[in-house]
């Protein structure tokens, strides 16, 4: 990876696996300008997982779309963005644990995983989500 400031090569000085989020956190150091910055590697789910919707269409999985649908339900909360981000990660982790195959997920399974997660978090958020979906 190149430095975000000067564009020269960087070295990894610290790396940690984030099991819960299925990501890798890395601290990087630029030898030229000596900038230290952090990166996070994550799976591009849209390249691996397809979602089968009600009309039997196959669409790439979109973490952003899931986040926005949860955010709409949490928008009345003070910490809506942080809550939505954490809830999205929880829903994805739940889906990955429950699915025997990671190639196709039914849209109804995504909605069900969202409802279960949101009900545990805040019943009013779950009710708003259910009204949208």
PyMOL CGO cylinders between C-alpha atoms (Angstrom):
from pymol import cmd
from pymol.cgo import CYLINDER

trace = [
    CYLINDER, 0.00, 0.00, 0.00, 1.16, 3.53, -0.68, 0.3, 1, 1, 1, 1, 1, 1,
    CYLINDER, 1.16, 3.53, -0.68, 1.21, 6.46, 1.73, 0.3, 1, 1, 1, 1, 1, 1,
    CYLINDER, 1.21, 6.46, 1.73, -1.88, 8.66, 1.68, 0.3, 1, 1, 1, 1, 1, 1,
    CYLINDER, -1.88, 8.66, 1.68, 0.30, 11.76, 2.06, 0.3, 1, 1, 1, 1, 1, 1,
    CYLINDER, 0.30, 11.76, 2.06, 3.31, 11.27, -0.26, 0.3, 1, 1, 1, 1, 1, 1,
    CYLINDER, 3.31, 11.27, -0.26, 2.41, 8.18, -2.33, 0.3, 1, 1, 1, 1, 1, 1,
    CYLINDER, 2.41, 8.18, -2.33, 5.50, 6.14, -1.41, 0.3, 1, 1, 1, 1, 1, 1,
    CYLINDER, 5.50, 6.14, -1.41, 5.49, 2.53, -0.18, 0.3, 1, 1, 1, 1, 1, 1,
    CYLINDER, 5.49, 2.53, -0.18, 4.54, 1.83, 3.42, 0.3, 1, 1, 1, 1, 1, 1,
    CYLINDER, 4.54, 1.83, 3.42, 5.38, -0.91, 5.89, 0.3, 1, 1, 1, 1, 1, 1,
    CYLINDER, 5.38, -0.91, 5.89, 3.00, -2.73, 8.24, 0.3, 1, 1, 1, 1, 1, 1,
    CYLINDER, 3.00, -2.73, 8.24, 4.16, -2.22, 11.84, 0.3, 1, 1, 1, 1, 1, 1,
    CYLINDER, 4.16, -2.22, 11.84, 1.18, -3.79, 13.61, 0.3, 1, 1, 1, 1, 1, 1,
    CYLINDER, 1.18, -3.79, 13.61, -1.64, -6.07, 12.47, 0.3, 1, 1, 1, 1, 1, 1,
    CYLINDER, -1.64, -6.07, 12.47, -4.65, -7.55, 14.28, 0.3, 1, 1, 1, 1, 1, 1,
    CYLINDER, -4.65, -7.55, 14.28, -7.42, -9.88, 13.19, 0.3, 1, 1, 1, 1, 1, 1,
    CYLINDER, -7.42, -9.88, 13.19, -10.87, -8.62, 14.18, 0.3, 1, 1, 1, 1, 1, 1,
    CYLINDER, -10.87, -8.62, 14.18, -12.73, -11.93, 14.41, 0.3, 1, 1, 1, 1, 1, 1,
    CYLINDER, -12.73, -11.93, 14.41, -16.12, -10.46, 15.22, 0.3, 1, 1, 1, 1, 1, 1,
    CYLINDER, -16.12, -10.46, 15.22, -16.12, -8.21, 12.14, 0.3, 1, 1, 1, 1, 1, 1,
    CYLINDER, -16.12, -8.21, 12.14, -14.09, -10.58, 9.98, 0.3, 1, 1, 1, 1, 1, 1,
    CYLINDER, -14.09, -10.58, 9.98, -11.62, -7.80, 9.17, 0.3, 1, 1, 1, 1, 1, 1,
    CYLINDER, -11.62, -7.80, 9.17, -7.90, -7.16, 9.56, 0.3, 1, 1, 1, 1, 1, 1,
    CYLINDER, -7.90, -7.16, 9.56, -6.70, -3.96, 11.21, 0.3, 1, 1, 1, 1, 1, 1,
    CYLINDER, -6.70, -3.96, 11.21, -3.23, -2.73, 10.20, 0.3, 1, 1, 1, 1, 1, 1,
    CYLINDER, -3.23, -2.73, 10.20, -1.03, 0.13, 11.41, 0.3, 1, 1, 1, 1, 1, 1,
    CYLINDER, -1.03, 0.13, 11.41, 1.16, 1.40, 8.56, 0.3, 1, 1, 1, 1, 1, 1,
    CYLINDER, 1.16, 1.40, 8.56, 4.31, 3.54, 8.53, 0.3, 1, 1, 1, 1, 1, 1,
    CYLINDER, 4.31, 3.54, 8.53, 5.72, 5.52, 5.61, 0.3, 1, 1, 1, 1, 1, 1,
    CYLINDER, 5.72, 5.52, 5.61, 9.52, 5.37, 5.45, 0.3, 1, 1, 1, 1, 1, 1,
    CYLINDER, 9.52, 5.37, 5.45, 9.72, 8.62, 3.45, 0.3, 1, 1, 1, 1, 1, 1,
    CYLINDER, 9.72, 8.62, 3.45, 7.44, 11.10, 5.25, 0.3, 1, 1, 1, 1, 1, 1,
    CYLINDER, 7.44, 11.10, 5.25, 7.09, 9.02, 8.45, 0.3, 1, 1, 1, 1, 1, 1,
    CYLINDER, 7.09, 9.02, 8.45, 3.31, 9.28, 8.49, 0.3, 1, 1, 1, 1, 1, 1,
    CYLINDER, 3.31, 9.28, 8.49, 1.56, 6.62, 10.58, 0.3, 1, 1, 1, 1, 1, 1,
    CYLINDER, 1.56, 6.62, 10.58, -1.96, 5.63, 9.56, 0.3, 1, 1, 1, 1, 1, 1,
    CYLINDER, -1.96, 5.63, 9.56, -4.41, 2.79, 10.01, 0.3, 1, 1, 1, 1, 1, 1,
    CYLINDER, -4.41, 2.79, 10.01, -6.12, 0.63, 7.40, 0.3, 1, 1, 1, 1, 1, 1,
    CYLINDER, -6.12, 0.63, 7.40, -8.77, -2.01, 7.66, 0.3, 1, 1, 1, 1, 1, 1,
    CYLINDER, -8.77, -2.01, 7.66, -9.19, -4.91, 5.25, 0.3, 1, 1, 1, 1, 1, 1,
    CYLINDER, -9.19, -4.91, 5.25, -12.65, -6.37, 4.81, 0.3, 1, 1, 1, 1, 1, 1,
    CYLINDER, -12.65, -6.37, 4.81, -14.33, -8.85, 2.52, 0.3, 1, 1, 1, 1, 1, 1,
    CYLINDER, -14.33, -8.85, 2.52, -16.11, -7.40, -0.51, 0.3, 1, 1, 1, 1, 1, 1,
    CYLINDER, -16.11, -7.40, -0.51, -19.37, -9.27, 0.02, 0.3, 1, 1, 1, 1, 1, 1,
    CYLINDER, -19.37, -9.27, 0.02, -20.85, -8.01, -3.27, 0.3, 1, 1, 1, 1, 1, 1,
    CYLINDER, -20.85, -8.01, -3.27, -18.30, -10.14, -5.15, 0.3, 1, 1, 1, 1, 1, 1,
    CYLINDER, -18.30, -10.14, -5.15, -19.02, -13.32, -3.18, 0.3, 1, 1, 1, 1, 1, 1,
    CYLINDER, -19.02, -13.32, -3.18, -22.67, -13.29, -2.08, 0.3, 1, 1, 1, 1, 1, 1,
    CYLINDER, -22.67, -13.29, -2.08, -25.82, -12.97, -4.16, 0.3, 1, 1, 1, 1, 1, 1,
    CYLINDER, -25.82, -12.97, -4.16, -29.23, -12.04, -2.79, 0.3, 1, 1, 1, 1, 1, 1,
    CYLINDER, -29.23, -12.04, -2.79, -32.30, -13.69, -4.25, 0.3, 1, 1, 1, 1, 1, 1,
    CYLINDER, -32.30, -13.69, -4.25, -35.24, -11.30, -3.98, 0.3, 1, 1, 1, 1, 1, 1,
    CYLINDER, -35.24, -11.30, -3.98, -39.01, -11.89, -4.08, 0.3, 1, 1, 1, 1, 1, 1,
    CYLINDER, -39.01, -11.89, -4.08, -39.12, -11.79, -7.87, 0.3, 1, 1, 1, 1, 1, 1,
    CYLINDER, -39.12, -11.79, -7.87, -36.35, -14.44, -8.14, 0.3, 1, 1, 1, 1, 1, 1,
    CYLINDER, -36.35, -14.44, -8.14, -33.78, -11.90, -9.31, 0.3, 1, 1, 1, 1, 1, 1,
    CYLINDER, -33.78, -11.90, -9.31, -30.20, -12.33, -8.18, 0.3, 1, 1, 1, 1, 1, 1,
    CYLINDER, -30.20, -12.33, -8.18, -28.48, -9.17, -7.01, 0.3, 1, 1, 1, 1, 1, 1,
    CYLINDER, -28.48, -9.17, -7.01, -25.04, -8.67, -5.44, 0.3, 1, 1, 1, 1, 1, 1,
    CYLINDER, -25.04, -8.67, -5.44, -25.13, -8.31, -1.65, 0.3, 1, 1, 1, 1, 1, 1,
    CYLINDER, -25.13, -8.31, -1.65, -24.76, -4.66, -0.65, 0.3, 1, 1, 1, 1, 1, 1,
    CYLINDER, -24.76, -4.66, -0.65, -23.57, -3.78, 2.83, 0.3, 1, 1, 1, 1, 1, 1,
    CYLINDER, -23.57, -3.78, 2.83, -24.42, -0.15, 2.07, 0.3, 1, 1, 1, 1, 1, 1,
    CYLINDER, -24.42, -0.15, 2.07, -28.02, -1.01, 1.21, 0.3, 1, 1, 1, 1, 1, 1,
    CYLINDER, -28.02, -1.01, 1.21, -28.36, -3.00, 4.44, 0.3, 1, 1, 1, 1, 1, 1,
    CYLINDER, -28.36, -3.00, 4.44, -26.81, -0.12, 6.41, 0.3, 1, 1, 1, 1, 1, 1,
    CYLINDER, -26.81, -0.12, 6.41, -29.21, 2.42, 4.90, 0.3, 1, 1, 1, 1, 1, 1,
    CYLINDER, -29.21, 2.42, 4.90, -32.28, 0.30, 5.63, 0.3, 1, 1, 1, 1, 1, 1,
    CYLINDER, -32.28, 0.30, 5.63, -31.17, -0.03, 9.27, 0.3, 1, 1, 1, 1, 1, 1,
    CYLINDER, -31.17, -0.03, 9.27, -30.23, 3.66, 9.45, 0.3, 1, 1, 1, 1, 1, 1,
    CYLINDER, -30.23, 3.66, 9.45, -33.74, 4.69, 8.34, 0.3, 1, 1, 1, 1, 1, 1,
    CYLINDER, -33.74, 4.69, 8.34, -35.07, 2.81, 11.34, 0.3, 1, 1, 1, 1, 1, 1,
    CYLINDER, -35.07, 2.81, 11.34, -32.50, 4.31, 13.75, 0.3, 1, 1, 1, 1, 1, 1,
    CYLINDER, -32.50, 4.31, 13.75, -32.55, 7.88, 12.43, 0.3, 1, 1, 1, 1, 1, 1,
    CYLINDER, -32.55, 7.88, 12.43, -34.47, 9.15, 15.47, 0.3, 1, 1, 1, 1, 1, 1,
    CYLINDER, -34.47, 9.15, 15.47, -31.65, 8.09, 17.83, 0.3, 1, 1, 1, 1, 1, 1,
    CYLINDER, -31.65, 8.09, 17.83, -28.83, 10.44, 18.85, 0.3, 1, 1, 1, 1, 1, 1,
    CYLINDER, -28.83, 10.44, 18.85, -26.16, 7.93, 17.86, 0.3, 1, 1, 1, 1, 1, 1,
    CYLINDER, -26.16, 7.93, 17.86, -27.92, 6.71, 14.71, 0.3, 1, 1, 1, 1, 1, 1,
    CYLINDER, -27.92, 6.71, 14.71, -24.82, 6.31, 12.53, 0.3, 1, 1, 1, 1, 1, 1,
    CYLINDER, -24.82, 6.31, 12.53, -22.79, 4.43, 15.15, 0.3, 1, 1, 1, 1, 1, 1,
    CYLINDER, -22.79, 4.43, 15.15, -25.77, 2.26, 16.11, 0.3, 1, 1, 1, 1, 1, 1,
    CYLINDER, -25.77, 2.26, 16.11, -26.58, 1.49, 12.47, 0.3, 1, 1, 1, 1, 1, 1,
    CYLINDER, -26.58, 1.49, 12.47, -22.98, 0.57, 11.70, 0.3, 1, 1, 1, 1, 1, 1,
    CYLINDER, -22.98, 0.57, 11.70, -22.75, -1.80, 14.68, 0.3, 1, 1, 1, 1, 1, 1,
    CYLINDER, -22.75, -1.80, 14.68, -26.15, -3.33, 13.91, 0.3, 1, 1, 1, 1, 1, 1,
    CYLINDER, -26.15, -3.33, 13.91, -25.19, -3.85, 10.27, 0.3, 1, 1, 1, 1, 1, 1,
    CYLINDER, -25.19, -3.85, 10.27, -22.04, -5.70, 11.35, 0.3, 1, 1, 1, 1, 1, 1,
    CYLINDER, -22.04, -5.70, 11.35, -24.10, -7.82, 13.75, 0.3, 1, 1, 1, 1, 1, 1,
    CYLINDER, -24.10, -7.82, 13.75, -26.64, -8.73, 11.07, 0.3, 1, 1, 1, 1, 1, 1,
    CYLINDER, -26.64, -8.73, 11.07, -23.89, -9.69, 8.62, 0.3, 1, 1, 1, 1, 1, 1,
    CYLINDER, -23.89, -9.69, 8.62, -22.17, -11.83, 11.26, 0.3, 1, 1, 1, 1, 1, 1,
    CYLINDER, -22.17, -11.83, 11.26, -25.51, -13.53, 12.02, 0.3, 1, 1, 1, 1, 1, 1,
    CYLINDER, -25.51, -13.53, 12.02, -26.14, -14.20, 8.33, 0.3, 1, 1, 1, 1, 1, 1,
    CYLINDER, -26.14, -14.20, 8.33, -22.67, -15.66, 7.85, 0.3, 1, 1, 1, 1, 1, 1,
    CYLINDER, -22.67, -15.66, 7.85, -23.11, -17.97, 10.86, 0.3, 1, 1, 1, 1, 1, 1,
    CYLINDER, -23.11, -17.97, 10.86, -26.58, -19.15, 9.82, 0.3, 1, 1, 1, 1, 1, 1,
    CYLINDER, -26.58, -19.15, 9.82, -25.95, -19.73, 6.13, 0.3, 1, 1, 1, 1, 1, 1,
    CYLINDER, -25.95, -19.73, 6.13, -24.63, -23.12, 5.09, 0.3, 1, 1, 1, 1, 1, 1,
    CYLINDER, -24.63, -23.12, 5.09, -23.61, -21.72, 1.72, 0.3, 1, 1, 1, 1, 1, 1,
    CYLINDER, -23.61, -21.72, 1.72, -22.32, -18.19, 1.27, 0.3, 1, 1, 1, 1, 1, 1,
    CYLINDER, -22.32, -18.19, 1.27, -23.17, -17.93, -2.40, 0.3, 1, 1, 1, 1, 1, 1,
    CYLINDER, -23.17, -17.93, -2.40, -26.91, -17.12, -2.22, 0.3, 1, 1, 1, 1, 1, 1,
    CYLINDER, -26.91, -17.12, -2.22, -28.95, -15.58, 0.59, 0.3, 1, 1, 1, 1, 1, 1,
    CYLINDER, -28.95, -15.58, 0.59, -32.69, -15.05, 0.37, 0.3, 1, 1, 1, 1, 1, 1,
    CYLINDER, -32.69, -15.05, 0.37, -33.86, -11.48, 0.95, 0.3, 1, 1, 1, 1, 1, 1,
    CYLINDER, -33.86, -11.48, 0.95, -36.39, -12.77, 3.48, 0.3, 1, 1, 1, 1, 1, 1,
    CYLINDER, -36.39, -12.77, 3.48, -33.51, -14.29, 5.50, 0.3, 1, 1, 1, 1, 1, 1,
    CYLINDER, -33.51, -14.29, 5.50, -31.80, -10.89, 5.58, 0.3, 1, 1, 1, 1, 1, 1,
    CYLINDER, -31.80, -10.89, 5.58, -35.01, -9.24, 6.78, 0.3, 1, 1, 1, 1, 1, 1,
    CYLINDER, -35.01, -9.24, 6.78, -35.48, -11.90, 9.45, 0.3, 1, 1, 1, 1, 1, 1,
    CYLINDER, -35.48, -11.90, 9.45, -31.91, -11.52, 10.71, 0.3, 1, 1, 1, 1, 1, 1,
    CYLINDER, -31.91, -11.52, 10.71, -32.44, -7.74, 10.85, 0.3, 1, 1, 1, 1, 1, 1,
    CYLINDER, -32.44, -7.74, 10.85, -35.67, -8.08, 12.80, 0.3, 1, 1, 1, 1, 1, 1,
    CYLINDER, -35.67, -8.08, 12.80, -34.15, -10.46, 15.35, 0.3, 1, 1, 1, 1, 1, 1,
    CYLINDER, -34.15, -10.46, 15.35, -31.12, -8.19, 15.84, 0.3, 1, 1, 1, 1, 1, 1,
    CYLINDER, -31.12, -8.19, 15.84, -33.17, -4.98, 15.99, 0.3, 1, 1, 1, 1, 1, 1,
    CYLINDER, -33.17, -4.98, 15.99, -35.68, -6.48, 18.44, 0.3, 1, 1, 1, 1, 1, 1,
    CYLINDER, -35.68, -6.48, 18.44, -32.84, -7.30, 20.81, 0.3, 1, 1, 1, 1, 1, 1,
    CYLINDER, -32.84, -7.30, 20.81, -31.45, -3.79, 20.40, 0.3, 1, 1, 1, 1, 1, 1,
    CYLINDER, -31.45, -3.79, 20.40, -34.59, -1.63, 20.52, 0.3, 1, 1, 1, 1, 1, 1,
    CYLINDER, -34.59, -1.63, 20.52, -38.16, -2.73, 19.85, 0.3, 1, 1, 1, 1, 1, 1,
    CYLINDER, -38.16, -2.73, 19.85, -39.20, 0.66, 18.44, 0.3, 1, 1, 1, 1, 1, 1,
    CYLINDER, -39.20, 0.66, 18.44, -36.36, 0.48, 15.90, 0.3, 1, 1, 1, 1, 1, 1,
    CYLINDER, -36.36, 0.48, 15.90, -37.52, -3.03, 14.96, 0.3, 1, 1, 1, 1, 1, 1,
    CYLINDER, -37.52, -3.03, 14.96, -41.10, -1.80, 14.51, 0.3, 1, 1, 1, 1, 1, 1,
    CYLINDER, -41.10, -1.80, 14.51, -39.97, 1.02, 12.23, 0.3, 1, 1, 1, 1, 1, 1,
    CYLINDER, -39.97, 1.02, 12.23, -37.84, -1.42, 10.21, 0.3, 1, 1, 1, 1, 1, 1,
    CYLINDER, -37.84, -1.42, 10.21, -40.79, -3.80, 9.88, 0.3, 1, 1, 1, 1, 1, 1,
    CYLINDER, -40.79, -3.80, 9.88, -43.03, -0.97, 8.67, 0.3, 1, 1, 1, 1, 1, 1,
    CYLINDER, -43.03, -0.97, 8.67, -40.56, -0.17, 5.86, 0.3, 1, 1, 1, 1, 1, 1,
    CYLINDER, -40.56, -0.17, 5.86, -40.16, -3.80, 4.89, 0.3, 1, 1, 1, 1, 1, 1,
]
cmd.load_cgo(trace, "trace")
